[in-house]
Amino acid sequence: MSDQHNRMQDRMADMMEATRLTASGRLGDASALVQRSLSEGTTEPHGGVAHTTDAGLTDRLRKVVETVTQGLGRSVAPVLHGLGVQGLGGGAQEPGQRGLDVLGRQVAEPEAVRDADRFVERSFTGEHGSRDYKLFVPGSRARNRPLVVMLHGCSQSPDDFAAGTGMNALAEAHGFTVAYPGQSSRANGQRCWNWFQPGEQDREAGETGIIAGLTRAVIAEYGIDPRQVFIAGLSAGGAAAANVAHAYPELFAAVGIHSGLAAGCARDVSAALTVMRLGPVAEADCIVPVTPMPTIVFHGESDGTVNPRNGAQALAQAGIGGLTPETTEAVSAGGLPYLRTRYADTKGHVSVESWMVRGLGHAWSGGTPAGSYTDPRGPDASRAMLNFFLANPLKT
């Protein structure tokens, strides 16, 4: 690993800690930490002459300094999410600790699954690496069940994500299997999927290859219907799900992207931060071309972490240009208005779907307070994704 890469990782860690200190009210400590990081990390002696490196990240550190010294530290949180710089959802919450969800309510640790035989700990090792995962197997042991692969967001765990999305309850009711790969803290300090790293995006490489290999192993062991294999994720997990689905269109029939990004829209940390904040400036920014792929996108209109333009880019990447949109407007049971747009082909089949939820931030829409980073007021993203998935089996 290069010295420059180590410096960048150290500075990102400093940004994370500064944001945590700010969120807890320790503005002086936060400012001192970032100032120290600037003085130690942005210059280094070279032949007796100090020179600046990693200017983009340095500028962001300086902005953090300006913000925390003004007592506005929470406003810097959005640019840090999804990169392993901070957990989802703004604030200093850590998985497994009691904290506040996006509505300011107290959240306890997810309750243990009562039936240990149905939600089991597993581990996968393949040619591209290893990951632990949790697997939910419904009470019905019938063969040829569907499989949904769920990729958690930063700082989350498989248990946390399962609790927050409520996907296991749907799996039990409708008879499908759910796999929750868990990101390793060794691969990313905040357990974010490394969706922005070139070595983790491409087919048969890195995390993309690991997730595909894990999926194939579950299909083989549990007799999964190969035409009904789907993948979904939140934030960094949503971006990773897009990468995996587009890398393996013969394996995954459809993808669900919640508060995430289109595939291949960043190849380094600096680009990732820019795309998260602004969205892709142009379609050419995403190296994955427009590819017909059944896709359902959920995004909060008030998402300050991942710009909603990223959701629009994911729709464009799925190939909506040749489809006919139909938009309906409604209000969820929890009171959040939303726009649902369904894109149909000439035969009337809906292969792309968009849900834009007003008043929703960076959180799983319609999730449960049992998990972190959910907003129960929104329409039920888990059920909507399941309905969409089952209507879009893999074409042979």
Contacts in CASP RR format, 6 or more apart in sequence:
PFRMAT RR
TARGET T0000
AUTHOR 0000-0000-0000
METHOD contacts of the structure
MODEL  1
MSDQHNRMQDRMADMMEATRLTASGRLGDASALVQRSLSEGTTEPHGGVA
HTTDAGLTDRLRKVVETVTQGLGRSVAPVLHGLGVQGLGGGAQEPGQRGL
DVLGRQVAEPEAVRDADRFVERSFTGEHGSRDYKLFVPGSRARNRPLVVM
LHGCSQSPDDFAAGTGMNALAEAHGFTVAYPGQSSRANGQRCWNWFQPGE
QDREAGETGIIAGLTRAVIAEYGIDPRQVFIAGLSAGGAAAANVAHAYPE
LFAAVGIHSGLAAGCARDVSAALTVMRLGPVAEADCIVPVTPMPTIVFHG
ESDGTVNPRNGAQALAQAGIGGLTPETTEAVSAGGLPYLRTRYADTKGHV
SVESWMVRGLGHAWSGGTPAGSYTDPRGPDASRAMLNFFLANPLKT
4 53 0 8 1.000
4 54 0 8 1.000
7 41 0 8 1.000
7 53 0 8 1.000
7 54 0 8 1.000
8 54 0 8 1.000
8 57 0 8 1.000
8 269 0 8 1.000
10 37 0 8 1.000
10 41 0 8 1.000
11 37 0 8 1.000
11 41 0 8 1.000
11 54 0 8 1.000
11 57 0 8 1.000
11 58 0 8 1.000
11 61 0 8 1.000
12 57 0 8 1.000
12 83 0 8 1.000
12 84 0 8 1.000
12 85 0 8 1.000
12 269 0 8 1.000
13 85 0 8 1.000
14 33 0 8 1.000
14 34 0 8 1.000
14 36 0 8 1.000
14 37 0 8 1.000
14 61 0 8 1.000
15 34 0 8 1.000
15 37 0 8 1.000
15 60 0 8 1.000
15 61 0 8 1.000
15 64 0 8 1.000
15 80 0 8 1.000
15 85 0 8 1.000
15 86 0 8 1.000
16 80 0 8 1.000
16 84 0 8 1.000
16 85 0 8 1.000
16 86 0 8 1.000
16 190 0 8 1.000
17 30 0 8 1.000
17 33 0 8 1.000
18 30 0 8 1.000
18 31 0 8 1.000
18 33 0 8 1.000
18 34 0 8 1.000
18 37 0 8 1.000
18 64 0 8 1.000
18 68 0 8 1.000
19 30 0 8 1.000
19 64 0 8 1.000
19 73 0 8 1.000
19 76 0 8 1.000
19 77 0 8 1.000
19 80 0 8 1.000
19 85 0 8 1.000
19 86 0 8 1.000
19 91 0 8 1.000
19 92 0 8 1.000
20 86 0 8 1.000
20 91 0 8 1.000
20 92 0 8 1.000
21 27 0 8 1.000
21 28 0 8 1.000
21 29 0 8 1.000
21 30 0 8 1.000
21 33 0 8 1.000
21 68 0 8 1.000
22 30 0 8 1.000
22 67 0 8 1.000
22 68 0 8 1.000
22 71 0 8 1.000
22 73 0 8 1.000
22 74 0 8 1.000
22 76 0 8 1.000
23 73 0 8 1.000
23 74 0 8 1.000
23 77 0 8 1.000
23 90 0 8 1.000
23 91 0 8 1.000
23 92 0 8 1.000
24 92 0 8 1.000
27 68 0 8 1.000
27 69 0 8 1.000
27 71 0 8 1.000
27 73 0 8 1.000
28 68 0 8 1.000
28 69 0 8 1.000
30 64 0 8 1.000
30 68 0 8 1.000
30 73 0 8 1.000
31 65 0 8 1.000
31 68 0 8 1.000
31 69 0 8 1.000
34 61 0 8 1.000
34 64 0 8 1.000
34 65 0 8 1.000
34 68 0 8 1.000
35 65 0 8 1.000
37 61 0 8 1.000
38 58 0 8 1.000
38 61 0 8 1.000
38 62 0 8 1.000
38 65 0 8 1.000
41 53 0 8 1.000
42 52 0 8 1.000
42 53 0 8 1.000
42 54 0 8 1.000
42 58 0 8 1.000
42 61 0 8 1.000
43 50 0 8 1.000
43 51 0 8 1.000
43 52 0 8 1.000
43 53 0 8 1.000
44 50 0 8 1.000
44 51 0 8 1.000
44 53 0 8 1.000
52 58 0 8 1.000
56 270 0 8 1.000
57 269 0 8 1.000
57 270 0 8 1.000
60 79 0 8 1.000
60 273 0 8 1.000
63 76 0 8 1.000
64 73 0 8 1.000
64 76 0 8 1.000
67 73 0 8 1.000
67 75 0 8 1.000
67 76 0 8 1.000
68 76 0 8 1.000
74 90 0 8 1.000
74 91 0 8 1.000
77 86 0 8 1.000
77 89 0 8 1.000
77 90 0 8 1.000
77 91 0 8 1.000
77 305 0 8 1.000
78 90 0 8 1.000
78 276 0 8 1.000
78 277 0 8 1.000
78 304 0 8 1.000
78 305 0 8 1.000
78 362 0 8 1.000
79 273 0 8 1.000
79 276 0 8 1.000
79 277 0 8 1.000
80 86 0 8 1.000
81 87 0 8 1.000
81 88 0 8 1.000
81 89 0 8 1.000
81 90 0 8 1.000
81 154 0 8 1.000
81 235 0 8 1.000
81 236 0 8 1.000
81 276 0 8 1.000
81 305 0 8 1.000
81 306 0 8 1.000
81 362 0 8 1.000
82 88 0 8 1.000
82 153 0 8 1.000
82 154 0 8 1.000
82 192 0 8 1.000
82 195 0 8 1.000
82 235 0 8 1.000
82 236 0 8 1.000
82 239 0 8 1.000
82 272 0 8 1.000
82 276 0 8 1.000
82 305 0 8 1.000
82 306 0 8 1.000
83 154 0 8 1.000
83 192 0 8 1.000
83 196 0 8 1.000
83 236 0 8 1.000
83 269 0 8 1.000
83 272 0 8 1.000
83 273 0 8 1.000
83 276 0 8 1.000
84 154 0 8 1.000
84 155 0 8 1.000
84 188 0 8 1.000
84 189 0 8 1.000
84 190 0 8 1.000
84 191 0 8 1.000
84 192 0 8 1.000
84 236 0 8 1.000
85 190 0 8 1.000
86 154 0 8 1.000
86 155 0 8 1.000
86 190 0 8 1.000
87 93 0 8 1.000
87 153 0 8 1.000
87 154 0 8 1.000
87 155 0 8 1.000
87 190 0 8 1.000
87 192 0 8 1.000
88 153 0 8 1.000
88 154 0 8 1.000
88 155 0 8 1.000
88 156 0 8 1.000
88 234 0 8 1.000
88 235 0 8 1.000
88 305 0 8 1.000
88 362 0 8 1.000
88 363 0 8 1.000
88 372 0 8 1.000
88 373 0 8 1.000
89 102 0 8 1.000
89 305 0 8 1.000
89 362 0 8 1.000
89 363 0 8 1.000
89 373 0 8 1.000
90 305 0 8 1.000
90 362 0 8 1.000
93 99 0 8 1.000
93 100 0 8 1.000
93 107 0 8 1.000
93 155 0 8 1.000
93 372 0 8 1.000
94 155 0 8 1.000
95 155 0 8 1.000
95 156 0 8 1.000
95 157 0 8 1.000
95 160 0 8 1.000
95 191 0 8 1.000
95 372 0 8 1.000
96 109 0 8 1.000
96 110 0 8 1.000
96 157 0 8 1.000
96 160 0 8 1.000
97 109 0 8 1.000
98 106 0 8 1.000
98 107 0 8 1.000
98 108 0 8 1.000
98 109 0 8 1.000
99 106 0 8 1.000
99 107 0 8 1.000
100 106 0 8 1.000
100 107 0 8 1.000
101 107 0 8 1.000
101 363 0 8 1.000
101 369 0 8 1.000
101 371 0 8 1.000
101 372 0 8 1.000
101 373 0 8 1.000
101 374 0 8 1.000
101 375 0 8 1.000
102 361 0 8 1.000
102 362 0 8 1.000
102 363 0 8 1.000
102 373 0 8 1.000
102 374 0 8 1.000
102 375 0 8 1.000
103 375 0 8 1.000
103 376 0 8 1.000
103 377 0 8 1.000
105 369 0 8 1.000
107 369 0 8 1.000
107 370 0 8 1.000
107 371 0 8 1.000
107 372 0 8 1.000
108 370 0 8 1.000
110 159 0 8 1.000
110 160 0 8 1.000
110 162 0 8 1.000
110 163 0 8 1.000
110 164 0 8 1.000
110 370 0 8 1.000
110 371 0 8 1.000
111 163 0 8 1.000
111 370 0 8 1.000
113 119 0 8 1.000
113 136 0 8 1.000
113 159 0 8 1.000
113 162 0 8 1.000
113 168 0 8 1.000
117 137 0 8 1.000
118 136 0 8 1.000
118 137 0 8 1.000
118 138 0 8 1.000
118 139 0 8 1.000
118 168 0 8 1.000
118 172 0 8 1.000
119 134 0 8 1.000
119 135 0 8 1.000
119 136 0 8 1.000
119 137 0 8 1.000
119 162 0 8 1.000
119 168 0 8 1.000
120 134 0 8 1.000
120 135 0 8 1.000
120 137 0 8 1.000
121 132 0 8 1.000
121 133 0 8 1.000
121 134 0 8 1.000
122 132 0 8 1.000
122 133 0 8 1.000
122 134 0 8 1.000
122 135 0 8 1.000
123 130 0 8 1.000
123 131 0 8 1.000
123 132 0 8 1.000
123 133 0 8 1.000
124 130 0 8 1.000
124 131 0 8 1.000
124 132 0 8 1.000
124 133 0 8 1.000
124 181 0 8 1.000
124 210 0 8 1.000
124 213 0 8 1.000
124 214 0 8 1.000
124 217 0 8 1.000
126 210 0 8 1.000
126 213 0 8 1.000
128 204 0 8 1.000
128 205 0 8 1.000
128 206 0 8 1.000
128 207 0 8 1.000
128 209 0 8 1.000
128 210 0 8 1.000
128 213 0 8 1.000
129 206 0 8 1.000
129 210 0 8 1.000
130 210 0 8 1.000
131 181 0 8 1.000
131 182 0 8 1.000
131 183 0 8 1.000
131 184 0 8 1.000
131 207 0 8 1.000
131 210 0 8 1.000
131 211 0 8 1.000
131 214 0 8 1.000
132 181 0 8 1.000
132 182 0 8 1.000
132 184 0 8 1.000
133 158 0 8 1.000
133 179 0 8 1.000
133 180 0 8 1.000
133 181 0 8 1.000
133 182 0 8 1.000
133 214 0 8 1.000
134 158 0 8 1.000
134 159 0 8 1.000
134 162 0 8 1.000
134 179 0 8 1.000
134 180 0 8 1.000
134 182 0 8 1.000
135 177 0 8 1.000
135 178 0 8 1.000
135 179 0 8 1.000
135 180 0 8 1.000
135 218 0 8 1.000
136 162 0 8 1.000
136 167 0 8 1.000
136 168 0 8 1.000
136 171 0 8 1.000
136 172 0 8 1.000
136 177 0 8 1.000
136 178 0 8 1.000
136 179 0 8 1.000
136 180 0 8 1.000
137 177 0 8 1.000
137 222 0 8 1.000
138 145 0 8 1.000
138 171 0 8 1.000
138 172 0 8 1.000
138 175 0 8 1.000
138 176 0 8 1.000
138 177 0 8 1.000
139 172 0 8 1.000
139 175 0 8 1.000
140 175 0 8 1.000
142 175 0 8 1.000
143 223 0 8 1.000
144 223 0 8 1.000
144 224 0 8 1.000
144 225 0 8 1.000
145 175 0 8 1.000
145 176 0 8 1.000
145 177 0 8 1.000
145 222 0 8 1.000
145 223 0 8 1.000
145 224 0 8 1.000
145 225 0 8 1.000
145 228 0 8 1.000
146 175 0 8 1.000
146 176 0 8 1.000
146 177 0 8 1.000
146 224 0 8 1.000
146 225 0 8 1.000
146 228 0 8 1.000
146 229 0 8 1.000
146 230 0 8 1.000
146 389 0 8 1.000
146 390 0 8 1.000
147 176 0 8 1.000
147 177 0 8 1.000
147 178 0 8 1.000
147 179 0 8 1.000
147 215 0 8 1.000
147 218 0 8 1.000
147 219 0 8 1.000
147 222 0 8 1.000
147 224 0 8 1.000
147 225 0 8 1.000
147 228 0 8 1.000
147 229 0 8 1.000
147 230 0 8 1.000
148 167 0 8 1.000
148 171 0 8 1.000
148 176 0 8 1.000
148 177 0 8 1.000
148 178 0 8 1.000
148 179 0 8 1.000
148 230 0 8 1.000
148 231 0 8 1.000
148 232 0 8 1.000
148 385 0 8 1.000
148 386 0 8 1.000
148 389 0 8 1.000
149 178 0 8 1.000
149 179 0 8 1.000
149 180 0 8 1.000
149 181 0 8 1.000
149 211 0 8 1.000
149 214 0 8 1.000
149 215 0 8 1.000
149 229 0 8 1.000
149 230 0 8 1.000
149 231 0 8 1.000
149 232 0 8 1.000
149 241 0 8 1.000
149 252 0 8 1.000
150 158 0 8 1.000
150 161 0 8 1.000
150 162 0 8 1.000
150 165 0 8 1.000
150 167 0 8 1.000
150 178 0 8 1.000
150 179 0 8 1.000
150 180 0 8 1.000
150 231 0 8 1.000
150 232 0 8 1.000
150 233 0 8 1.000
151 181 0 8 1.000
151 193 0 8 1.000
151 211 0 8 1.000
151 231 0 8 1.000
151 232 0 8 1.000
151 233 0 8 1.000
151 234 0 8 1.000
151 237 0 8 1.000
151 238 0 8 1.000
151 240 0 8 1.000
151 241 0 8 1.000
151 244 0 8 1.000
152 158 0 8 1.000
152 160 0 8 1.000
152 161 0 8 1.000
152 180 0 8 1.000
152 182 0 8 1.000
152 183 0 8 1.000
152 191 0 8 1.000
152 233 0 8 1.000
152 234 0 8 1.000
152 237 0 8 1.000
153 161 0 8 1.000
153 191 0 8 1.000
153 192 0 8 1.000
153 193 0 8 1.000
153 233 0 8 1.000
153 234 0 8 1.000
153 235 0 8 1.000
153 236 0 8 1.000
153 237 0 8 1.000
153 238 0 8 1.000
153 373 0 8 1.000
154 188 0 8 1.000
154 190 0 8 1.000
154 191 0 8 1.000
154 192 0 8 1.000
154 235 0 8 1.000
154 236 0 8 1.000
155 190 0 8 1.000
155 191 0 8 1.000
155 192 0 8 1.000
155 372 0 8 1.000
156 191 0 8 1.000
156 234 0 8 1.000
156 372 0 8 1.000
156 373 0 8 1.000
157 182 0 8 1.000
157 191 0 8 1.000
158 180 0 8 1.000
158 181 0 8 1.000
158 182 0 8 1.000
159 180 0 8 1.000
160 371 0 8 1.000
160 372 0 8 1.000
161 180 0 8 1.000
161 234 0 8 1.000
161 371 0 8 1.000
162 168 0 8 1.000
162 178 0 8 1.000
162 180 0 8 1.000
163 368 0 8 1.000
163 370 0 8 1.000
163 371 0 8 1.000
164 364 0 8 1.000
164 367 0 8 1.000
164 368 0 8 1.000
164 369 0 8 1.000
164 370 0 8 1.000
164 371 0 8 1.000
164 372 0 8 1.000
164 374 0 8 1.000
165 364 0 8 1.000
165 367 0 8 1.000
165 368 0 8 1.000
165 374 0 8 1.000
165 381 0 8 1.000
165 382 0 8 1.000
166 367 0 8 1.000
166 368 0 8 1.000
166 370 0 8 1.000
166 382 0 8 1.000
167 178 0 8 1.000
167 382 0 8 1.000
167 386 0 8 1.000
168 178 0 8 1.000
170 176 0 8 1.000
170 382 0 8 1.000
170 383 0 8 1.000
170 386 0 8 1.000
171 177 0 8 1.000
171 178 0 8 1.000
174 386 0 8 1.000
176 228 0 8 1.000
176 386 0 8 1.000
177 218 0 8 1.000
177 222 0 8 1.000
177 224 0 8 1.000
179 214 0 8 1.000
179 215 0 8 1.000
179 218 0 8 1.000
181 210 0 8 1.000
181 211 0 8 1.000
181 214 0 8 1.000
182 191 0 8 1.000
183 191 0 8 1.000
183 192 0 8 1.000
183 193 0 8 1.000
183 207 0 8 1.000
184 191 0 8 1.000
185 191 0 8 1.000
187 194 0 8 1.000
187 207 0 8 1.000
188 194 0 8 1.000
192 236 0 8 1.000
192 237 0 8 1.000
193 200 0 8 1.000
193 207 0 8 1.000
193 236 0 8 1.000
193 237 0 8 1.000
193 239 0 8 1.000
193 240 0 8 1.000
194 200 0 8 1.000
194 207 0 8 1.000
194 240 0 8 1.000
195 201 0 8 1.000
195 236 0 8 1.000
195 237 0 8 1.000
195 238 0 8 1.000
195 239 0 8 1.000
195 240 0 8 1.000
195 242 0 8 1.000
195 243 0 8 1.000
195 261 0 8 1.000
195 266 0 8 1.000
195 272 0 8 1.000
196 239 0 8 1.000
196 266 0 8 1.000
196 267 0 8 1.000
196 268 0 8 1.000
196 269 0 8 1.000
196 271 0 8 1.000
196 272 0 8 1.000
197 267 0 8 1.000
197 268 0 8 1.000
198 267 0 8 1.000
198 268 0 8 1.000
199 205 0 8 1.000
199 206 0 8 1.000
200 206 0 8 1.000
200 207 0 8 1.000
200 208 0 8 1.000
200 240 0 8 1.000
200 243 0 8 1.000
201 208 0 8 1.000
201 243 0 8 1.000
201 247 0 8 1.000
201 263 0 8 1.000
201 264 0 8 1.000
201 267 0 8 1.000
202 208 0 8 1.000
202 247 0 8 1.000
203 209 0 8 1.000
203 212 0 8 1.000
203 247 0 8 1.000
203 248 0 8 1.000
204 212 0 8 1.000
207 240 0 8 1.000
208 240 0 8 1.000
208 243 0 8 1.000
208 244 0 8 1.000
208 247 0 8 1.000
208 248 0 8 1.000
209 244 0 8 1.000
209 247 0 8 1.000
211 231 0 8 1.000
211 240 0 8 1.000
211 244 0 8 1.000
212 244 0 8 1.000
212 247 0 8 1.000
212 248 0 8 1.000
212 251 0 8 1.000
215 229 0 8 1.000
215 231 0 8 1.000
215 251 0 8 1.000
215 252 0 8 1.000
216 251 0 8 1.000
218 224 0 8 1.000
219 226 0 8 1.000
219 229 0 8 1.000
225 393 0 8 1.000
226 394 0 8 1.000
227 253 0 8 1.000
227 393 0 8 1.000
227 394 0 8 1.000
227 396 0 8 1.000
228 253 0 8 1.000
228 389 0 8 1.000
228 390 0 8 1.000
228 393 0 8 1.000
228 394 0 8 1.000
229 251 0 8 1.000
229 252 0 8 1.000
229 253 0 8 1.000
229 394 0 8 1.000
230 252 0 8 1.000
230 253 0 8 1.000
230 254 0 8 1.000
230 255 0 8 1.000
230 256 0 8 1.000
230 385 0 8 1.000
230 389 0 8 1.000
231 241 0 8 1.000
231 244 0 8 1.000
231 245 0 8 1.000
231 252 0 8 1.000
231 255 0 8 1.000
231 256 0 8 1.000
232 238 0 8 1.000
232 241 0 8 1.000
232 255 0 8 1.000
232 256 0 8 1.000
232 257 0 8 1.000
232 258 0 8 1.000
232 385 0 8 1.000
233 240 0 8 1.000
233 241 0 8 1.000
233 256 0 8 1.000
233 257 0 8 1.000
233 258 0 8 1.000
233 260 0 8 1.000
234 258 0 8 1.000
234 259 0 8 1.000
234 260 0 8 1.000
234 364 0 8 1.000
234 373 0 8 1.000
235 258 0 8 1.000
235 259 0 8 1.000
235 260 0 8 1.000
235 305 0 8 1.000
235 306 0 8 1.000
235 362 0 8 1.000
236 260 0 8 1.000
237 260 0 8 1.000
238 256 0 8 1.000
238 257 0 8 1.000
238 258 0 8 1.000
238 259 0 8 1.000
238 260 0 8 1.000
238 261 0 8 1.000
239 257 0 8 1.000
239 260 0 8 1.000
239 261 0 8 1.000
239 262 0 8 1.000
239 263 0 8 1.000
239 265 0 8 1.000
241 255 0 8 1.000
241 256 0 8 1.000
241 257 0 8 1.000
242 255 0 8 1.000
242 257 0 8 1.000
242 260 0 8 1.000
242 261 0 8 1.000
242 262 0 8 1.000
242 263 0 8 1.000
242 264 0 8 1.000
242 314 0 8 1.000
242 317 0 8 1.000
243 263 0 8 1.000
243 264 0 8 1.000
243 288 0 8 1.000
244 252 0 8 1.000
244 255 0 8 1.000
245 252 0 8 1.000
245 254 0 8 1.000
245 255 0 8 1.000
245 263 0 8 1.000
245 293 0 8 1.000
245 295 0 8 1.000
246 255 0 8 1.000
246 263 0 8 1.000
246 264 0 8 1.000
246 288 0 8 1.000
246 291 0 8 1.000
246 293 0 8 1.000
246 317 0 8 1.000
247 263 0 8 1.000
249 291 0 8 1.000
249 293 0 8 1.000
250 394 0 8 1.000
252 394 0 8 1.000
253 294 0 8 1.000
253 389 0 8 1.000
253 392 0 8 1.000
253 393 0 8 1.000
253 394 0 8 1.000
254 293 0 8 1.000
254 294 0 8 1.000
254 295 0 8 1.000
254 296 0 8 1.000
254 388 0 8 1.000
254 389 0 8 1.000
254 392 0 8 1.000
255 293 0 8 1.000
255 294 0 8 1.000
255 295 0 8 1.000
255 296 0 8 1.000
256 295 0 8 1.000
256 296 0 8 1.000
256 297 0 8 1.000
256 298 0 8 1.000
256 385 0 8 1.000
256 388 0 8 1.000
257 295 0 8 1.000
257 296 0 8 1.000
257 297 0 8 1.000
257 298 0 8 1.000
257 311 0 8 1.000
257 314 0 8 1.000
258 297 0 8 1.000
258 298 0 8 1.000
258 299 0 8 1.000
258 364 0 8 1.000
258 365 0 8 1.000
258 381 0 8 1.000
259 298 0 8 1.000
259 299 0 8 1.000
259 300 0 8 1.000
259 303 0 8 1.000
259 305 0 8 1.000
259 306 0 8 1.000
259 361 0 8 1.000
259 362 0 8 1.000
259 363 0 8 1.000
259 364 0 8 1.000
260 299 0 8 1.000
260 306 0 8 1.000
260 310 0 8 1.000
260 311 0 8 1.000
260 314 0 8 1.000
261 275 0 8 1.000
261 276 0 8 1.000
261 279 0 8 1.000
261 306 0 8 1.000
261 310 0 8 1.000
261 311 0 8 1.000
261 313 0 8 1.000
261 314 0 8 1.000
262 280 0 8 1.000
262 286 0 8 1.000
262 288 0 8 1.000
262 310 0 8 1.000
262 311 0 8 1.000
262 313 0 8 1.000
262 314 0 8 1.000
262 316 0 8 1.000
262 317 0 8 1.000
263 286 0 8 1.000
263 288 0 8 1.000
263 314 0 8 1.000
263 317 0 8 1.000
264 286 0 8 1.000
264 287 0 8 1.000
264 288 0 8 1.000
265 271 0 8 1.000
265 275 0 8 1.000
265 279 0 8 1.000
265 280 0 8 1.000
265 285 0 8 1.000
265 286 0 8 1.000
265 287 0 8 1.000
265 310 0 8 1.000
265 313 0 8 1.000
266 272 0 8 1.000
266 274 0 8 1.000
266 275 0 8 1.000
267 287 0 8 1.000
275 285 0 8 1.000
275 307 0 8 1.000
275 310 0 8 1.000
276 305 0 8 1.000
276 306 0 8 1.000
276 307 0 8 1.000
276 310 0 8 1.000
277 307 0 8 1.000
278 307 0 8 1.000
278 309 0 8 1.000
279 307 0 8 1.000
279 309 0 8 1.000
279 310 0 8 1.000
279 313 0 8 1.000
280 286 0 8 1.000
280 309 0 8 1.000
280 310 0 8 1.000
280 313 0 8 1.000
283 290 0 8 1.000
283 313 0 8 1.000
283 316 0 8 1.000
286 313 0 8 1.000
286 317 0 8 1.000
288 317 0 8 1.000
289 317 0 8 1.000
290 316 0 8 1.000
290 317 0 8 1.000
290 318 0 8 1.000
290 319 0 8 1.000
290 321 0 8 1.000
291 317 0 8 1.000
291 318 0 8 1.000
291 319 0 8 1.000
292 318 0 8 1.000
292 319 0 8 1.000
292 351 0 8 1.000
293 317 0 8 1.000
293 318 0 8 1.000
293 319 0 8 1.000
294 318 0 8 1.000
294 351 0 8 1.000
294 352 0 8 1.000
294 388 0 8 1.000
294 392 0 8 1.000
295 314 0 8 1.000
295 315 0 8 1.000
295 317 0 8 1.000
295 318 0 8 1.000
295 351 0 8 1.000
295 352 0 8 1.000
295 353 0 8 1.000
296 352 0 8 1.000
296 353 0 8 1.000
296 354 0 8 1.000
296 355 0 8 1.000
296 384 0 8 1.000
296 385 0 8 1.000
296 388 0 8 1.000
296 389 0 8 1.000
297 311 0 8 1.000
297 314 0 8 1.000
297 315 0 8 1.000
297 353 0 8 1.000
297 354 0 8 1.000
297 355 0 8 1.000
298 355 0 8 1.000
298 357 0 8 1.000
298 365 0 8 1.000
298 381 0 8 1.000
298 384 0 8 1.000
298 385 0 8 1.000
299 306 0 8 1.000
299 308 0 8 1.000
299 310 0 8 1.000
299 311 0 8 1.000
299 354 0 8 1.000
299 355 0 8 1.000
299 356 0 8 1.000
299 357 0 8 1.000
299 360 0 8 1.000
300 308 0 8 1.000
300 356 0 8 1.000
300 357 0 8 1.000
300 358 0 8 1.000
300 359 0 8 1.000
300 360 0 8 1.000
300 361 0 8 1.000
300 362 0 8 1.000
300 365 0 8 1.000
301 308 0 8 1.000
301 356 0 8 1.000
301 357 0 8 1.000
301 358 0 8 1.000
301 359 0 8 1.000
301 360 0 8 1.000
301 361 0 8 1.000
302 358 0 8 1.000
302 359 0 8 1.000
302 360 0 8 1.000
302 361 0 8 1.000
303 360 0 8 1.000
303 361 0 8 1.000
303 362 0 8 1.000
304 361 0 8 1.000
304 362 0 8 1.000
305 361 0 8 1.000
305 362 0 8 1.000
306 362 0 8 1.000
308 356 0 8 1.000
311 354 0 8 1.000
315 343 0 8 1.000
315 352 0 8 1.000
315 354 0 8 1.000
318 351 0 8 1.000
318 352 0 8 1.000
319 352 0 8 1.000
320 343 0 8 1.000
320 352 0 8 1.000
322 345 0 8 1.000
323 343 0 8 1.000
323 344 0 8 1.000
323 345 0 8 1.000
323 351 0 8 1.000
323 352 0 8 1.000
324 343 0 8 1.000
324 344 0 8 1.000
324 345 0 8 1.000
324 346 0 8 1.000
324 348 0 8 1.000
325 341 0 8 1.000
325 342 0 8 1.000
325 343 0 8 1.000
326 341 0 8 1.000
326 342 0 8 1.000
326 343 0 8 1.000
326 344 0 8 1.000
327 339 0 8 1.000
327 340 0 8 1.000
327 341 0 8 1.000
327 342 0 8 1.000
328 339 0 8 1.000
328 340 0 8 1.000
328 341 0 8 1.000
329 337 0 8 1.000
329 338 0 8 1.000
329 339 0 8 1.000
329 340 0 8 1.000
330 337 0 8 1.000
330 338 0 8 1.000
330 340 0 8 1.000
330 379 0 8 1.000
331 337 0 8 1.000
331 338 0 8 1.000
332 338 0 8 1.000
332 357 0 8 1.000
332 366 0 8 1.000
332 377 0 8 1.000
332 378 0 8 1.000
332 379 0 8 1.000
334 376 0 8 1.000
334 377 0 8 1.000
334 378 0 8 1.000
335 377 0 8 1.000
335 378 0 8 1.000
336 357 0 8 1.000
336 358 0 8 1.000
336 359 0 8 1.000
336 360 0 8 1.000
336 365 0 8 1.000
336 375 0 8 1.000
336 377 0 8 1.000
336 378 0 8 1.000
336 379 0 8 1.000
337 357 0 8 1.000
337 358 0 8 1.000
337 359 0 8 1.000
338 355 0 8 1.000
338 356 0 8 1.000
338 357 0 8 1.000
338 358 0 8 1.000
338 360 0 8 1.000
338 378 0 8 1.000
338 379 0 8 1.000
339 354 0 8 1.000
339 355 0 8 1.000
339 356 0 8 1.000
339 358 0 8 1.000
340 353 0 8 1.000
340 354 0 8 1.000
340 355 0 8 1.000
340 379 0 8 1.000
341 353 0 8 1.000
341 354 0 8 1.000
341 356 0 8 1.000
342 350 0 8 1.000
342 352 0 8 1.000
342 353 0 8 1.000
343 350 0 8 1.000
343 351 0 8 1.000
343 352 0 8 1.000
343 353 0 8 1.000
343 354 0 8 1.000
344 350 0 8 1.000
344 351 0 8 1.000
345 351 0 8 1.000
350 388 0 8 1.000
350 391 0 8 1.000
351 392 0 8 1.000
353 384 0 8 1.000
353 388 0 8 1.000
355 365 0 8 1.000
355 379 0 8 1.000
355 381 0 8 1.000
355 384 0 8 1.000
357 365 0 8 1.000
357 378 0 8 1.000
357 379 0 8 1.000
360 375 0 8 1.000
360 377 0 8 1.000
360 378 0 8 1.000
361 375 0 8 1.000
362 373 0 8 1.000
363 373 0 8 1.000
363 374 0 8 1.000
363 375 0 8 1.000
364 373 0 8 1.000
364 374 0 8 1.000
364 375 0 8 1.000
364 381 0 8 1.000
364 382 0 8 1.000
365 375 0 8 1.000
365 378 0 8 1.000
365 379 0 8 1.000
365 380 0 8 1.000
365 381 0 8 1.000
366 374 0 8 1.000
366 375 0 8 1.000
366 376 0 8 1.000
366 377 0 8 1.000
366 378 0 8 1.000
366 379 0 8 1.000
366 380 0 8 1.000
366 381 0 8 1.000
366 382 0 8 1.000
367 374 0 8 1.000
367 375 0 8 1.000
367 376 0 8 1.000
367 378 0 8 1.000
367 380 0 8 1.000
367 381 0 8 1.000
367 382 0 8 1.000
368 374 0 8 1.000
368 376 0 8 1.000
369 376 0 8 1.000
END
